[in-house]
Amino acid sequence: MHPAIGLLIHVVIAIHIALPLGTWLLLTGRRNDITRLWFISISVYSLSVCSIALRPFVSEYVSYILAWSGACASWLLMIETLRRELNKTPWRWPYMAIPVTVWALLLVWLYESGNVTTTGVLVYSTVFVCLNLTLSYLVWQLRRTFPSRSLLMIQVAFAIHASAYLNRLYQYALSGNLDYLNVFSFSWVGNLVTLSTILAMVLICFGYWGFSLEKSNAEKKHAQKGQLQAQAESDAMRALVKERDQLLMLNARVSALSNLSSFSAMLVHDISQPLQALELGLYDLQGRLLPVQEAPQLKPRIDELMVLSGKASEMVSSLRHLMIRGQDQMDDVDLHKAIQAVFPILQGEATQRNIDIRLSNHLPPSILVQANEVMLQRIVFNLVANAMDALSKQTPAHPGIVIELQQRDKDGNNWVVLQIRDNGPGLPDELLQQLTGPVVSSKTQGSGLGLLLTQSMIRLWGGHTAMQNSSPNTETGACIQLWLRPTEPAA
C-alpha cells in the first residue's frame, strides 16, 4: 500500500470519529428529539465514510453497498431534522425506509452486474447532488423564519459538497477518465471530492451547533420576556382585584347607612315603643309623688324628663313623615348560591389579611329562604368585615372565619340558620347585654347601625338573630346566627 493511501485513510477515519463526538459535546444542554436526530445522521454518515476509507481492507460489498446505503440514510435523516425545525409534519419511519431499501437494492444490482465502480459512482454522485440541493432549499426556508449566520454556514457546506460531485460528473462526461470516479486514484477530481466532504462535514457540524445555540438563546430571551410580561400582568390583575374587593367591602359597609330609608318603619317602631313606655312611666311617677316628702325636688326633674320624652316623640313623628317607608321586596332565595356569589370577594380580602375563611353548606339542594338576596349579601359582607377587623386587632395563631349554612328545628318550626363564627377576641360583655337596644357598637368609631340594620332587616323577613361568644373552655371567638324562614312549599 502506498504511504499516501495509508495517511489518507488515517486522516479520514480520525476526522469522522471526532465529528460525531464533537457534535454530541457541542450539543450539551440543548439535546432534544431534533438535535439527537441530527447527531444520529452525523454518526451514520461518519461510519459510512469510514467504511469507504477502509475499502482496501474490506470487501467491495461493505465499502460500496453498505457505505453508500448508510450515507443516503444519513442525508435523509438530515432532511427530516430540518423539516422538524420548520415544524412540518414528521415523516413516518416506513416512508424513510422505503427509499433507502430501493437504493440498497439498486446498489446490489449494480454490484452483481459489475457496474458499481462506474455506473454506481455516477448514480451515487447524482443522488448526492439532489440531496444537497434539497437540504440547501430547506436551510433557505429555515433562514427566512430564523435569520442566522450559522444556517448560512450550513448552506455553504451543502453547496461545497454538491459542487464537488457536480465537478466529478462534469469531468467524467468530458474525458471519460475512470480515475475521476475512484477517490484512491489521487486524481485532482477525487482529491477535491475527499477534501470537500471533510470540509463540508466540519462546517455542517459547527453550523448546526451555532444554530442550536442561537435558537436556544432566542427561546430563553423570549421566555424571559414572556415571563416578565406575565408577571407584570399578574401584578396588575392582583392590584385590580384587590382594589375591587376593597371597594366592594367599603360599599357593603356604606350601603347599610345609605339604605337607612328602607328601615324607617322598623327604626320608628324600635324607638317609639321605649319612648311611649318612658312617658307612661313618668306620668305614673308624677301621680305617686304627692305623698312623698321629696316630691318638690323630684317633680322638676320628672317634668324635665317628660319634656325631653315629648321632644323625642315629636322627632320620631317627624322622622315618620320625612322618611319614605321602604318595604324591601322578598324573594325565594337560594342561600348557598347567594353566599357563593360573594364568597370569592370575601376570600380575597381574607387572603390579604392572612385570614382563613371557609364556607360550609349543610342545606338540602332544594331549600329556599324568604329574603332579599342583595340585602342579605350586604349583611354578610358587614358581619364578615367586622369579624376580620376583630381578628386584625387581636390576631390569634391561626385566624379563621367559618360561614355555615344549616337547617334547625326550634319551637316546632323549621328554620334555616346562617352562622358566622370566628376565633377572635369575641364580642364585649357590654355589647352582649345591650343587644336588644337600638344602637350598639363594639368599635370606638362605630355607629352601631350595622348591627341595628341587620336585626331590623332579619325581623322584617320574619326571622331573628342570635349573637354569643364561644365557650371559654373550648375556644375563643364570636358566633352570629341569622335565623331565616324557609319558603313554604307550593300547594
Residue, then its C-alpha position, 0 to 999 in steps of 0.5 A: m500500500h502506498p504511504a499516501i493511501g495509508l495517511l489518507i485513510h488515517v486522516v479520514i477515519a480520525i476526522h469522522i470519529a471526532l465529528p460525531l463526538g464533537t457534535w454530541l459535546l457541542l450539543t450539551g444542554r440543548r439535546n432534544d428529539i431534533t438535535r439527537l436526530w441530527f447527531i444520529s445522521i452525523s454518526v451514520y454518515s461518519l461510519s459510512v465514510c469510514s467504511i469507504a476509507l477502509r475499502p482496501f481492507v474490506s470487501e467491495y460489498v461493505s465499502y460500496i453497498l453498505a457505505w453508500s446505503g448508510a450515507c443516503a440514510s444519513w442525508l435523509l435523516m438530515i432532511e427530516t431534522l430540518r423539516r422538524e425545525l420548520n415544524k412540518t409534519p414528521w415523516r413516518w419511519p416506513y416512508m424513510a425506509i422505503p427509499v433507502t431499501v430501493w437504493a440498497l437494492l439498486l446498489v446490489w444490482l449494480y454490484e452483481s452486474g459489475n457496474v458499481t465502480t462506474t455506473g454506481v459512482l455516477v448514480y451515487s454522485t447524482v443522488f448526492v447532488c439532489l440531496n444537497l440541493t434539497l437540504s440547501y432549499l430547506v436551510w433557505q426556508l429555515r433562514r427566512t423564519f430564523p435569520s442566522r449566520s450559522l444556517l448560512m454556514i450550513q448552506v455553504a457546506f451543502a453547496i461545497h459538497a454538491s459542487a464537488y460531485l457536480n465537478r466529478l460528473y462534469q469531468y467524467a462526461l468530458s474525458g471519460n477518465l475512470d480515475y475521476l470516479n475512484v477517490f484512491s486514484f489521487s486524481w485532482v477530481g477525487n482529491l477535491v471530492t475527499l477534501s470537500t466532504i471533510l470540509a463540508m462535514v466540519l462546517i455542517c457540524f459547527g453550523y448546526w451547533g451555532f444554530s442550536l445555540e442561537k435558537s436556544n438563546a432566542e427561546k430563553k430571551h423570549a421566555q424571559k420576556g414572556q415571563l416578565q410580561a406575565q408577571a407584570e400582568s399578574d401584578a396588575m390583575r392582583a392590584l385590580v382585584k384587590e382594589r375591587d374587593q376593597l371597594l366592594m367591602l367599603n360599599a357593603r359597609v356604606s350601603a347599610l347607612s345609605n339604605l337607612s330609608s328602607f328601615s324607617a318603619m322598623l327604626v320608628h317602631d324600635i324607638s317609639q315603643p321605649l319612648q311611649a313606655l318612658e312617658l307612661g312611666l313618668y306620668d305614673l311617677q308624677g301621680r305617686l309623688l304627692p305623698v312623698q316628702e321629696a316630691p318638690q325636688l323630684k317633680p322638676r326633674i320628672d317634668e324635665l324628663m317628660v319634656l325631653s320624652g315629648k321632644a323625642s316623640e315629636m322627632v320620631s313623628s317627624l322622622r315618620h313623615l320625612m322618611i319614605r317607608g321602604q318595604d324591601q321586596m322578598d324573594d325565594v332565595d337560594l342561600h348557598k348560591a347567594i353566599q357563593a356569589v360573594f364568597p370569592i370577594l370575601q376570600g380575597e380580602a381574607t387572603q390579604r389579611n392572612i385570614d382563613i375563611r371557609l364556607s360550609n353548606h349543610l342545606p338540602p339542594s332544594i331549600l329556599v329562604q324568604a329574603n332579599e338576596v342583595m340585602l342579605q349579601r350586604i349583611v354578610f359582607n358587614l358581619v364578615a368585615n367586622a369579624m376580620d377587623a376583630l381578628s386584625k386587632q387581636t390576631p390569634a395563631h391561626p385566624g379563621i372565619v367559618i360561614e355555615l349554612q344549616q337547617r334547625d328545628k326550634d319551637g316546632n318550626n323549621w328554620v334555616v340558620l346562617q352562622i358566622r363564627d370566628n376565633g377572635p377576641g369575641l364580642p364585649d360583655e357590654l355589647l352582649q347585654q345591650l343587644t336588644g337596644p337600638v344602637v350598639s357598637s363594639k368599635t370606638q368609631g362605630s355607629g352601631l347601625g350595622l348591627l341595628l340594620t341587620q336585626s331590623m332587616i332579619r325581623l322584617w323577613g320574619g326571622h331573628t338573630a342570635m349573637q354569643n361568644s364561644s365557650p371559654n373552655t373550648e375556644t375563643g371567638a364570636c358566633i352570629q346566627l341569622w335565623l331565616r324562614p324557609t319558603e313554604p312549599a307550593a300547594 
